[in-house]
Amino acid sequence: MYIEQGYKGSFSLWKFWILPTGFILFIIFNYISMLYSPVSVDVMMAQLIDQLGSNLVLVLLLAPLAIGLFFVLGWAKLIQQQSITALTTSRKKIDWKRVFFAFGLWGGITVLLTVIDIYVSPEDYEFNFKLTPFLILACISILLIPLQTSFEEYMFRGHMMQGLGILARNRWVPLIVTSVLFGLMHLGNPEVDTLGYGIMVFYIGTGFFLGIITLMDEGLELALGFHAANNLFGALLVTADWTAFQTHSIYRDISSPVLGWEIFVPVFVIYPLLLLLFSKKYGWKNWKERLAGKVASKEEFLEEA
């Protein structure tokens, strides 16, 4: 009963709306600013990197979201009087084995797929490794990226999903709303400007995948591990001039950016296979009930507890 963990502490529905509303307004303001800016996102990023260097720009991109994690956790602890465990999982304690399993699994798959693509299409990549900048990048990434991705998980699949689920009294509304909002959060990314809105299928699809594993597993642990691995290994392995993370990574993608079929492979092939693997490993059942079933009232939850 992960969504019902939102009843724990000093429960009141208004406490679930302050942070999400503020964050959504920030996203809207950021997108409108970029939309009407006389300078494109790509050019703006290039200018910033020329002036400050890619490592410092990465810090500036990650730091606000990393700090945001402590706002979400602090709000839950101080205002809602909800334990971090209750915000994270329906289990008695956070299952770190799940976090590290998802992190290691997706990190390994990411490395494997990257190596295969470099081997198959070497003309699309340029060896970009420089020891000192890479080590600085690694330190920044290992410190800040897990905080950034955890903020997004605790905001969307944690705080927001619990609040929407309790309000709607079902599971499908928070799954759909948080997944779509998670995708829309990336509208201001340089990838959208370069590849077009078709890439939103990937972002929204990833949101649905993370939402599904959260609801099926009754906790954030798998989503936390997966999301951290996705962004961390992405930042360290391959960069490009048109991506959100332009880093001193090992390789640089120098191919012409086009929205090809490979963008959709994760959503329609890899993610379903991962769902199958997770379901076998963790014994997931009652898919319909867990993804679209009823959310108990506070009284029902307290009785069952």
N, C-alpha and C positions, 0 to 999 in steps of 0.2 A: 504494500500500500504506500508507494512512494509519494504520490501526490498528496495523500492524506497527512503526510508528515508536516505539511504546512499548518495544520491545526495546533501543532505543539507550540508551547510558549504562550505569549500574550497575543492571542489570535484576534485579528480584526482585518477585514478585507481591504480597507484603505491603505494598510501598510504594504500591500503588494503592488500598489500603483505608482508610488512616488518615484522609485528608482527607474522602472521600465519607461515611464512617461518621459522623465528627464533624458534618458538615454536615447529614446526614439526621436525626441525633438532635436537632440544634438546631431543624430544621423541625418535628419531631414535638412537641418541648417547646413551641415557640411556638404550634402549633395547639391543643394540649391546654389551654394557658394561656388562649387566647382562647375556646375552647369552654366552659370552666367559669368564665369571668370574669362577674361580676354585671353588667358594663357591656358593651353591644354594641360591635362594632368601629367602627361609624359614630359612635356617641356618643363613644367614646374618641378617635377622630380629631378630631372637632369640638372636644372639650375641649382637646386638645393645640394645635390651630390657634388657638383663642381665646387660649391662654396664651402661646404662643411665636411665632405667625405661621406662615403656610404655607411660607415659604421656609426657615425654620430647621427646621421639621418635615421638609421634603424632604431637607435635609442629613442629619438624623438617620436617615432611612430609607435613604438611599443610601450613607452613609459606611461602615457595616460591610461591605457587599458590595464597595464600591470597594477597601477595605483587603484584603478577601478575595482579590482578584485577585493581589496581591503575595505572599500566602501560597501560592497555587497555583503561580505562576511561580517563587517561591523554593524551594518543595518540589521542583519538577521540576529546577531547576538545581543545588541544593545536595545534596539527598538522592538523587534518581534520577540525577543527573549527566547529565540529558537536556537538549539545547539547546532554547531557546524555539521555534526553527524546527521541530524535530522534534515538539514538542507541538502546533504550529499547522498544519503541512502536510506532505505527502509530497514537495513540490517542494524544490528546492535552496535556495530562499529564499522568504520570505513574499511573496505576490503582492498588493501593496497596490492594484493596479488592480482586482482582484476585490473587495476590501473597499469601495473607493470607488464601484464600479459598483453593487453591491448597496445601499449606503447611499443613493446618489443616486436609484436606481430606486424603492426603496420609499418614500423620503422624498417624491419627486414624486408617486407614486400616493396616498400618505396625504394630502398637501395637496389634490390634485385631488378625491378622494372626500369630503373634509371640506367643501370649497367647494361641491360639488354638493349635499351634504346640507343645508347651511345655506341654499342657494338654494331647494331644494325644500321644506324645512320650517323656515322662518325663525322660526316660533312656538316651536320647540324650543330656540332658542339666545338667549343674552343677550350683548351685546357687553361684554367684561370687561376691555378693554385699559387699563392704567395704566402710563405709560412707565417710571417709576423701579422699581416692583416687578417689572415685566416684564424690565427689563435685568438686575436682580439674579438673577431666575429663569433668564434665558438664560445668565448666567455660571456659576451653579451647575450647570445642566443640561449645558452643553457640557463642563464639567470632570469631573463625577461620573458622568453617565449612561453614557458610553462605557466607563468603568471598571466600573460595575455590570453592564452587559450582557456585557462581556468576561469578567468573573468567571464568570457563569453559563455562557457558552460554553466557557471553558477547563475548568470543573468538569464539566459534563455531556457536551458533545460532544467534549471533549478528554481530560482525565485519566480520567474515568469510562468513556468509550466505549473507550479504548485498553485499560484494565485488564480490563473485562468481555469485550471481544473476544478478548483473549489467553487469558483464563480459559476462555471457552466455545468458543474456536477457530472461531467463526463470526461473521457480521456481524448477523444478525437479532436475536440476543439483546440485544446492546448497543443496537441501534436501538429495540427495544420498551421495554426497561427504562429507558433514559435519557429517552425521550419521556414515559413515564408518570410517572416521578419528577419531571420538569420540570413537568408539569401539576399534580401533587400539591403541589409547592412553593407554588403559588398558593392553596391551600385557605384560608389565613388572610387573603386579600385581602378588603376590604370588598365588592367586586363579587360574591363568592360569597355573602356574607351577605345581600345585597340581591336578587340575581337567582336564587339557588338553584344547586344542583349541576349544572344543565344547562350552565352556562357552562364547566364543566370540559372539555366537548367542544372548545371553542375553545383552551383552554390546552394540553391534551394534543395536539390536532391541530397546533398551532403547534410543539410539541416534535417531532412526527413530521416536519413540514416541514423544520425546522432539521436534524434528524438525517439526513434523506434527502439534502439538498443537501451536507451534510458528507461522507457516504459516496460519493455520486456524483461529487463534485468532488475527493475525496481530500484534503480540507483544510478548515480552519475559516473561511477568508477570507470566503466569501459569507455564512455565518451570522453572523460578527462584524459585517459591514456592515449586514445586514438588521435584526438585533436592536437595534443602536445607533440606527438610523433610526426604528424602530418606537417605542421608548420616548422618544427625544428629541423627535420631532415630536409625539407624543402629549401630552407634558408641556407643550409650548409652544403648541399650537393650541387644545385643548379640555380643560376640566376639568369635574368634577361633584362634588356633595356625597357621592357614594357610591363614588368610585373610589380606588384606592391612591394615585395622585398627584393631590392637591388643590392646585392651583397658581394663580399669577397669570397664567394663560394668556390668549390673545387672546379666546376665547369661553368661555362657561359653558353647559353642557347643562342646561337647566331642565325637560326633559321628564320624565314619570313613568317611572321605570326598570322596564322589563319585558323578559323574555327573549324577544325576537322573532326572526324568521327572519334578520335582518341579522347576528346574532351568528355564524351558521353559514356565511354567504357566503364569508368569507375561507378557511375550511377546505376547503369543497367546490367553490368556484369559482375564487377568486383564486389560492390556492396551487397548484392543478394547472396553471393558466395560467402562473404563474411558473416552475414546474418545466419546462414545455414550452419557455419562452423560454430558460432557462438551458441546457437540453439542446441547443438549436439553437446557441446562442452558443459553448458550450464543447465541443461534440461528444461529449456523453455517450452511451455505448453500454454493452451488457452489464448492463442494469439488474438482472436476477436475480442475477448473480454479485456485483455491487457491493453489493447490499442484503441478500443472504441467503447469499452464498458462504462458502467456507472461509477462515479466517485461517491463514496459514502459521506453522509452528513457528519458533522462534528459529534453528534450524539451517538451515531452508529459506530464511528471510529473509536470513541472512548469506550463503548461497550465491548467492542472486539479486543481492544487493547487490554 
